[in-house]
Amino acid sequence: MIRTRGRPRSFDREQALHLAMQVFWSKGYEGSTMADLTEAIGVKAPSLYAAFGDKNALFREAVELYSRTISAEPLRLLQAGKGIREDLHAMLRASVRMYSGKSTVPGLPVGKGCMVVISAINCAPENSEHSDAMSQRRHKRRNEIRARLLQAQREGEIRADADVTALGDFYTSFLNGLALGARDGVSSTRLAATLAHAMLPLESVLSRPVDGAA
């Protein structure tokens, strides 16, 4: 239960969560201090503790916000039902936009790269719960991509002899690479230029030849 003592009347919890997400996204869990968070949000530590409990709880909420808003769009496009080639390509394009700091959610601050990929890779042993949680989320995305490819295979879009598990692993690894590239400053134009090449593995196992480029 959230404690309310010490919280100023002007405290906007949702806005504070958005700003905390940006800090964690930019600096990672270990690199973000309570001083960073209170400065970004513009409140004193007691107000932040009163609203969220502690840094651990705040990080978990920030990741959940990211997952249900910013990172939800690519998955929605993957499930659009317009055909596996169009759906996958749309997901990859949306991921490039997201990783490059172009949010599809109006008013929501964004960072570079993927928060789930970069925010809790190197955690101290006492904070391993966060790295474990991010690993589980990455595995979830891997399974979602594989499930969509399996669906396409069942529906006859992908050849029956295709290894869709390996194909799903490839696209998961590709997305992680896009996220790190964006974080390292690779432009969205350069990242987008890789998509035509990334579509080739899928096109090689489609039941019908593809006319035109990705």
FENTA-V299171 format. One record per backbone hydrogen bond with DSSP energy under -0.5 kcal/mol. NH is the residue of the N-H (numbers start at 1). CO is the residue of the C=O. Records with the same first field share a line. If there is no record, write none. Layout:
BEGIN
NH=CO + CO
END
This chain:
BEGIN
7=4
8=6
11=8
13=11
16=12
17=13
18=14
19=15
20=16
21=17
22=18
23=19
24=20
25=21
26=22
27=23
28=24
29=119
31=27
32=28 + 29
33=31
37=33
38=34
39=35
40=36
41=37
42=38
43=38
47=44
48=44
49=45
50=46
51=47
52=48
53=49
54=52
58=54
59=55
60=56
61=57
62=58
63=59
64=60
65=61
66=62
67=63
68=64
69=65
71=66
72=69
73=69 + 70
75=71
76=72
77=73
78=74
79=75
80=77
87=83
88=84
89=85
90=86
91=87
92=88
93=89
94=90
95=91
96=92
97=93
98=94
99=95
100=96
101=98
102=97
103=101
106=104
108=105
109=107
113=99
118=114
119=115
121=118
123=121
127=124
128=125
130=127
131=127
132=128
133=129
134=130
135=131
136=132
137=133
138=134
139=135
140=136
141=137
142=138
143=139
144=140
145=141
146=142
147=143
148=144
149=145
150=146
151=147
152=148
153=149
154=150
155=151
156=153
157=152
158=152
159=205
162=159
164=162
167=163
168=164
169=165
170=166
171=167
172=168
173=169
174=170
175=171
176=172
177=173
178=174
179=175
180=176
181=177
182=178
183=179
184=180
185=182
186=181
191=187
192=188
193=189
194=190 + 191
195=192
198=194
199=195
200=197
203=199
204=200
205=202
206=202 + 203
207=157
212=210
END
